[in-house]
Amino acid sequence: MLTIDSLTHLGMGRASDGRSLLPRVLPGEEVEVAQDGTVRIVTPSTDRVAASCRHYKSCGGCAMQHATDEFVADWKLGIVQKAVHAHGLAPDFRAVATSPARSRRRAKLSGRRTKKGAMVGFHGRASHTLVAVPDCQLVTPALLAIQPALEALTVLACSRKGEIDLTVTDAALGPDVFVATDKELTPQLRVELAAFANQHGLSRLVWNDEPVVTINAPNQDFGGTKVTPPPGAFLQATKHGETTLLQAVEEITAKANRVVDLFAGCGTFTLPIAKRAEVHAVEGEAEMLNALDRGWREGHQLRKVTTETRDLFRRPLEPDELRHFDAAVIDPPRAGAEAQIEALARSEIKTIAMVSCNPITFARDAKMLTDVGFSMPWVQTVDQFRWSPHVEIVAPFTRK
């Protein structure tokens, strides 16, 4: 018999033997572990609930459906607090904003041919086993409804023994589908795929970075401005999460007339801010900035937006370049943005809105800013990756 002492940041339970890490358990539970690794809950926690998805035990898409929403929110907040406190920082922590079920607007699925047709779904936890998820509780109803069509697409796109990746994004005028496969796109297959896209109401179908057909622009709405992202481009996972982050960024930069948006992507923050301020958007991927620029040019009542393609890891904006701006928005990848944060710390910029998907690098970068005189009054945790270990963070930094 083992007792679960605590959870890791990945949701694995630390057992009282000091060496076991067990999945889908909760602190305080007494469990037995069979020789095959199967875990039996002997004494359940009061925070344990029945999983809302029938695929939970076999699918690797979720890690925490066995716990109450309140427990998961507190656990995620604790992960952020621990990372921040480890650097001696003590801001206020706002309540966690959790996206609702069935709100994930983008998913990366896998497809494989079978004797009877094809299977599309997620892989099991730490496994190559593919699990069909027709009742997935994560993705939007539109993405759930298209799964039978994705099975038909897999038959066209997948070799008999291979596997394909299907990145599917919910768009207003039909799903946007990006296929990654080793199968050659022949002229005949192109014709079949175009007919398939028409039949199933896809807005766009892209094959290994090569557009096959665009029936309707797969637009995303950024603060009232329509943008067509490049195939497979980064988007915030849910509209709820994006809105929550944007509200915080708007609150932080409300008094700024000139804003620089670092790691701007396709304009998640740039375009809504442009309704009231001039914005310079900097991003390493030219295709994403091209999409942002087209959206701005076709938008209405937006102030001036300029773009710059630049690798901010190797060539961050320096203090002499930052002096033109009243505020900065920065939303780097998981690795954080140590070089750019160091340049911001040396600049005269007064206000920074930092968005992050990694509590560890967020806390490291936050410490760098507070060490040179910035204050960080509060931190907002956003849970748009519901039932997973992932979190988003946004916080203000202002010079004292």
C-alpha positions as CSV (number, residue, x, y, z in Angstrom):
1,M,0.0,0.0,0.0
2,L,1.3,3.4,-1.0
3,T,0.1,6.9,0.0
4,I,0.3,9.7,-2.6
5,D,2.1,12.6,-1.0
6,S,1.9,15.3,-3.8
7,L,1.7,15.9,-7.5
8,T,4.5,16.9,-9.8
9,H,4.0,19.8,-12.3
10,L,3.1,17.2,-14.9
11,G,0.3,15.7,-12.7
12,M,2.2,12.5,-11.7
13,G,1.6,11.4,-8.1
14,R,4.7,11.2,-5.8
15,A,4.2,8.0,-3.7
16,S,5.3,7.5,-0.1
17,D,8.0,5.0,-1.1
18,G,10.0,8.0,-2.4
19,R,10.6,6.6,-5.9
20,S,7.2,5.9,-7.5
21,L,5.5,8.4,-9.8
22,L,2.0,7.3,-10.6
23,P,-0.6,8.7,-13.1
24,R,-4.2,9.7,-12.4
25,V,-3.9,9.8,-8.6
26,L,-4.4,12.6,-6.1
27,P,-2.7,13.7,-2.9
28,G,-3.8,11.8,0.2
29,E,-5.0,8.7,-1.7
30,E,-4.0,5.2,-0.7
31,V,-3.2,3.0,-3.7
32,E,-2.0,-0.4,-4.6
33,V,0.2,-1.0,-7.6
34,A,0.1,-4.4,-9.4
35,Q,3.1,-6.0,-10.9
36,D,2.0,-4.9,-14.4
37,G,1.9,-1.3,-13.2
38,T,-1.9,-1.0,-12.8
39,V,-2.9,1.4,-10.1
40,R,-5.9,0.5,-7.9
41,I,-7.3,3.3,-5.7
42,V,-8.0,1.9,-2.2
43,T,-8.9,5.2,-0.4
44,P,-10.0,7.9,-2.9
45,S,-9.6,11.6,-2.3
46,T,-12.6,13.8,-1.7
47,D,-11.4,15.7,-4.8
48,R,-11.7,12.7,-7.0
49,V,-14.5,12.7,-9.6
50,A,-15.6,10.5,-12.5
51,A,-13.9,11.5,-15.7
52,S,-16.3,13.4,-18.1
53,C,-14.8,11.7,-21.2
54,R,-15.2,8.0,-21.9
55,H,-11.8,8.0,-23.7
56,Y,-9.9,9.2,-20.6
57,K,-8.3,6.0,-19.5
58,S,-7.0,5.1,-23.0
59,C,-6.3,8.5,-24.6
60,G,-3.2,10.6,-23.8
61,G,-4.8,13.9,-24.4
62,C,-5.8,14.7,-20.8
63,A,-4.1,14.1,-17.5
64,M,-6.4,15.5,-14.8
65,Q,-10.1,14.6,-15.6
66,H,-10.1,12.5,-12.4
67,A,-10.0,15.7,-10.2
68,T,-12.5,18.4,-9.5
69,D,-12.2,21.7,-11.4
70,E,-11.5,23.5,-8.1
71,F,-8.6,21.1,-7.4
72,V,-7.1,21.5,-10.9
73,A,-7.3,25.3,-10.7
74,D,-5.6,25.3,-7.3
75,W,-2.9,22.9,-8.5
76,K,-2.1,25.0,-11.6
77,L,-2.1,28.1,-9.5
78,G,0.3,26.4,-7.1
79,I,2.7,25.5,-10.0
80,V,2.9,29.2,-11.0
81,Q,3.2,30.4,-7.4
82,K,6.1,27.9,-6.7
83,A,8.0,29.1,-9.7
84,V,7.5,32.8,-8.9
85,H,8.2,32.4,-5.2
86,A,11.4,30.5,-5.9
87,H,12.9,33.8,-7.2
88,G,11.8,35.7,-4.2
89,L,8.9,37.4,-5.9
90,A,5.6,38.0,-4.1
91,P,2.9,39.5,-6.4
92,D,-0.8,39.1,-6.0
93,F,-2.2,36.1,-7.8
94,R,-5.6,36.5,-9.6
95,A,-8.1,33.7,-9.7
96,V,-7.4,31.1,-12.5
97,A,-9.4,31.7,-15.6
98,T,-10.3,28.2,-17.0
99,S,-11.6,27.7,-20.5
100,P,-14.8,25.6,-20.8
101,A,-15.0,22.1,-22.1
102,R,-15.2,21.6,-25.9
103,S,-13.6,24.9,-26.6
104,R,-10.2,23.9,-28.0
105,R,-10.2,25.3,-31.5
106,R,-7.1,23.7,-32.8
107,A,-5.9,20.1,-32.5
108,K,-3.1,17.9,-33.9
109,L,-4.5,14.5,-34.6
110,S,-2.9,11.4,-36.1
111,G,-4.4,9.2,-38.7
112,R,-3.7,5.6,-39.7
113,R,-5.3,3.2,-42.2
114,T,-7.0,0.0,-40.9
115,K,-8.4,-3.1,-42.6
116,K,-11.9,-1.5,-42.4
117,G,-10.9,2.0,-43.4
118,A,-9.0,4.4,-41.1
119,M,-8.7,5.6,-37.5
120,V,-8.1,9.2,-36.4
121,G,-7.4,10.3,-32.8
122,F,-4.7,10.9,-30.2
123,H,-1.9,8.6,-29.0
124,G,-2.2,6.9,-25.6
125,R,0.0,8.3,-22.8
126,A,3.6,7.5,-23.5
127,S,2.5,5.2,-26.3
128,H,2.4,4.8,-30.1
129,T,-1.0,3.3,-29.7
130,L,-3.6,5.4,-31.6
131,V,-6.9,5.9,-29.8
132,A,-10.1,7.1,-31.6
133,V,-11.8,9.9,-29.7
134,P,-15.3,10.4,-31.2
135,D,-16.6,11.9,-28.0
136,C,-13.6,14.1,-27.1
137,Q,-14.5,16.7,-24.5
138,L,-11.6,19.0,-25.4
139,V,-12.2,20.2,-29.0
140,T,-15.0,22.4,-30.4
141,P,-18.2,20.7,-31.7
142,A,-17.1,21.6,-35.3
143,L,-13.8,19.7,-34.9
144,L,-15.6,16.8,-33.4
145,A,-18.1,16.7,-36.2
146,I,-15.3,16.5,-38.9
147,Q,-13.6,13.4,-37.5
148,P,-15.5,11.0,-39.9
149,A,-14.3,13.2,-42.8
150,L,-10.7,13.1,-41.4
151,E,-10.9,9.3,-41.5
152,A,-11.9,9.4,-45.2
153,L,-9.0,11.9,-45.8
154,T,-6.6,9.4,-44.0
155,V,-7.5,6.8,-46.6
156,L,-6.5,9.2,-49.3
157,A,-3.4,10.6,-47.6
158,C,-1.8,7.7,-45.7
159,S,0.3,4.8,-46.9
160,R,-0.8,1.3,-45.7
161,K,1.7,1.1,-42.9
162,G,2.4,4.7,-42.2
163,E,0.8,7.4,-40.1
164,I,-0.1,11.0,-40.9
165,D,-0.5,14.2,-38.8
166,L,-3.6,16.2,-39.2
167,T,-3.6,19.7,-37.8
168,V,-7.2,20.9,-37.7
169,T,-8.3,24.5,-36.9
170,D,-11.8,25.6,-36.4
171,A,-12.6,28.6,-38.7
172,A,-15.8,30.5,-39.2
173,L,-16.4,29.2,-42.8
174,G,-15.2,25.7,-42.4
175,P,-12.3,23.7,-40.8
176,D,-8.8,24.5,-41.9
177,V,-6.9,21.2,-42.4
178,F,-3.1,20.8,-42.7
179,V,-1.9,17.3,-43.7
180,A,1.7,16.1,-43.0
181,T,2.4,12.9,-44.9
182,D,5.1,11.1,-46.8
183,K,2.7,10.3,-49.7
184,E,3.4,12.1,-53.0
185,L,0.8,14.7,-54.1
186,T,0.1,13.5,-57.7
187,P,-2.1,15.5,-60.1
188,Q,-4.9,12.9,-59.8
189,L,-4.7,13.0,-56.0
190,R,-4.9,16.8,-56.1
191,V,-8.2,16.5,-58.0
192,E,-9.5,14.0,-55.5
193,L,-8.5,16.2,-52.5
194,A,-10.2,19.3,-54.0
195,A,-13.4,17.3,-54.4
196,F,-13.1,16.0,-50.9
197,A,-12.7,19.5,-49.5
198,N,-15.8,20.7,-51.3
199,Q,-17.8,17.7,-50.2
200,H,-16.9,18.1,-46.5
201,G,-17.1,21.9,-46.3
202,L,-13.4,22.6,-45.6
203,S,-12.3,26.2,-45.9
204,R,-8.7,25.2,-46.8
205,L,-6.7,22.0,-47.4
206,V,-2.9,22.1,-47.3
207,W,-0.6,19.2,-48.1
208,N,2.9,19.3,-46.7
209,D,3.0,23.1,-46.9
210,E,1.5,23.1,-50.4
211,P,-2.0,24.5,-50.7
212,V,-4.3,22.1,-52.4
213,V,-7.5,24.2,-52.4
214,T,-8.9,27.3,-50.6
215,I,-12.7,27.4,-50.8
216,N,-13.1,30.1,-48.1
217,A,-10.5,32.1,-46.3
218,P,-10.0,30.3,-43.0
219,N,-10.1,33.6,-41.1
220,Q,-9.5,34.1,-37.4
221,D,-10.9,37.2,-35.6
222,F,-8.4,39.3,-33.7
223,G,-10.3,42.1,-32.0
224,G,-12.7,42.5,-34.9
225,T,-10.0,42.3,-37.6
226,K,-10.0,39.2,-39.9
227,V,-6.7,37.5,-40.4
228,T,-5.9,34.4,-42.5
229,P,-3.0,32.6,-40.7
230,P,-0.5,30.5,-42.6
231,P,-1.2,26.8,-42.6
232,G,-0.6,25.3,-39.1
233,A,0.3,28.6,-37.6
234,F,0.3,29.2,-33.9
235,L,-3.0,30.3,-32.3
236,Q,-4.0,30.6,-28.7
237,A,-5.7,27.2,-27.9
238,T,-9.2,28.6,-27.1
239,K,-11.0,31.8,-27.9
240,H,-11.8,32.1,-24.2
241,G,-8.1,31.9,-23.3
242,E,-7.2,34.4,-26.0
243,T,-9.8,36.9,-24.8
244,T,-8.7,36.6,-21.2
245,L,-5.0,37.2,-22.1
246,L,-6.0,40.1,-24.4
247,Q,-8.1,41.8,-21.7
248,A,-5.1,41.6,-19.3
249,V,-2.7,43.0,-22.0
250,E,-5.1,45.8,-22.8
251,E,-5.4,46.7,-19.1
252,I,-1.6,46.8,-18.8
253,T,-1.0,48.9,-21.9
254,A,-4.1,51.1,-21.8
255,K,-2.2,54.4,-21.4
256,A,0.4,53.7,-24.2
257,N,0.2,55.5,-27.5
258,R,3.1,53.5,-29.1
259,V,3.5,49.8,-28.5
260,V,6.0,47.2,-29.6
261,D,4.7,43.7,-29.9
262,L,7.5,41.2,-29.6
263,F,6.9,37.6,-30.9
264,A,3.8,39.1,-32.5
265,G,2.7,36.0,-34.5
266,C,-0.3,36.8,-36.7
267,G,-1.5,39.7,-34.6
268,T,-3.3,38.3,-31.6
269,F,-2.4,41.4,-29.6
270,T,-1.2,43.7,-32.3
271,L,-4.5,44.2,-34.1
272,P,-6.8,44.7,-31.1
273,I,-4.3,47.2,-29.6
274,A,-4.1,49.0,-33.0
275,K,-7.7,50.2,-32.5
276,R,-6.2,52.8,-30.0
277,A,-2.4,52.9,-30.4
278,E,0.3,52.6,-33.0
279,V,2.0,49.2,-33.0
280,H,5.3,47.8,-34.3
281,A,5.0,44.0,-34.6
282,V,8.2,42.0,-34.5
283,E,8.2,38.2,-35.4
284,G,10.7,35.7,-36.7
285,E,8.3,34.1,-39.2
286,A,7.7,36.3,-42.3
287,E,4.6,34.4,-43.3
288,M,2.9,35.2,-40.0
289,L,3.7,38.9,-40.4
290,N,2.5,38.9,-43.9
291,A,-0.9,37.6,-42.7
292,L,-0.9,40.2,-39.9
293,D,-0.1,43.0,-42.4
294,R,-2.9,41.9,-44.8
295,G,-5.3,41.8,-42.0
296,W,-4.4,45.4,-40.9
297,R,-4.6,46.7,-44.5
298,E,-8.1,45.2,-44.9
299,G,-9.2,46.2,-41.4
300,H,-11.2,49.3,-40.4
301,Q,-10.4,52.2,-38.1
302,L,-7.0,50.9,-37.1
303,R,-4.0,53.0,-36.3
304,K,-0.7,52.6,-37.9
305,V,0.9,49.1,-37.8
306,T,4.4,48.3,-39.0
307,T,6.1,44.9,-39.1
308,E,9.6,43.6,-38.9
309,T,10.8,40.1,-39.5
310,R,13.6,39.4,-36.9
311,D,15.0,36.6,-34.9
312,L,14.6,38.0,-31.4
313,F,16.7,35.2,-29.8
314,R,19.8,36.1,-31.8
315,R,19.0,39.8,-32.5
316,P,16.8,41.3,-29.8
317,L,15.5,44.9,-30.1
318,E,18.1,47.0,-28.3
319,P,17.5,50.0,-26.0
320,D,18.1,52.6,-28.7
321,E,15.3,50.9,-30.8
322,L,13.0,50.5,-27.8
323,R,13.1,54.2,-26.9
324,H,10.5,54.9,-29.5
325,F,7.8,53.0,-27.5
326,D,5.7,53.6,-24.4
327,A,5.0,49.9,-23.8
328,A,6.1,46.5,-24.9
329,V,4.1,43.3,-25.2
330,I,6.1,40.1,-25.2
331,D,4.8,36.6,-25.8
332,P,7.8,34.2,-26.3
333,P,7.8,30.4,-26.8
334,R,8.4,28.1,-23.9
335,A,12.1,28.8,-23.8
336,G,11.3,32.4,-22.8
337,A,13.2,35.4,-24.2
338,E,16.2,35.9,-22.0
339,A,18.2,38.1,-24.5
340,Q,15.2,40.3,-25.3
341,I,14.3,40.6,-21.6
342,E,17.8,41.7,-20.9
343,A,17.6,44.4,-23.5
344,L,14.2,45.5,-22.1
345,A,15.8,45.7,-18.7
346,R,18.5,48.1,-20.1
347,S,16.0,50.2,-22.0
348,E,14.0,53.2,-20.8
349,I,10.7,51.6,-21.5
350,K,8.2,52.0,-18.7
351,T,5.5,49.3,-19.2
352,I,5.8,45.7,-20.2
353,A,3.0,43.1,-20.6
354,M,4.5,39.6,-20.5
355,V,2.7,36.6,-21.6
356,S,4.2,33.1,-21.1
357,C,3.4,29.4,-21.4
358,N,6.1,28.3,-19.1
359,P,6.2,29.2,-15.4
360,I,9.9,28.4,-15.0
361,T,11.1,30.8,-17.8
362,F,8.5,33.3,-16.9
363,A,9.8,33.5,-13.3
364,R,13.4,33.7,-14.5
365,D,12.6,36.6,-16.9
366,A,10.4,38.3,-14.3
367,K,13.2,38.3,-11.8
368,M,15.5,39.9,-14.4
369,L,13.1,42.8,-14.7
370,T,12.3,43.3,-11.0
371,D,16.1,43.3,-10.3
372,V,16.4,46.6,-12.3
373,G,13.5,48.3,-10.7
374,F,10.3,47.0,-12.4
375,S,7.4,46.1,-10.1
376,M,5.1,43.1,-10.8
377,P,1.9,43.8,-8.9
378,W,-0.1,40.8,-10.0
379,V,0.0,37.6,-12.0
380,Q,-3.0,36.1,-14.0
381,T,-3.0,32.3,-14.7
382,V,-5.1,31.2,-17.7
383,D,-6.0,27.5,-18.1
384,Q,-6.9,27.1,-21.7
385,F,-5.3,23.7,-21.9
386,R,-8.0,22.2,-19.7
387,W,-7.2,18.9,-17.9
388,S,-3.6,19.1,-19.0
389,P,-0.5,20.3,-17.0
390,H,-0.1,23.4,-19.2
391,V,-0.8,26.9,-18.2
392,E,-0.6,30.4,-19.6
393,I,0.5,33.4,-17.6
394,V,0.2,37.2,-18.1
395,A,1.6,39.9,-15.8
396,P,2.4,43.6,-15.9
397,F,5.8,45.1,-15.3
398,T,6.1,48.9,-14.6
399,R,9.1,50.9,-13.6
400,K,8.9,52.3,-10.1
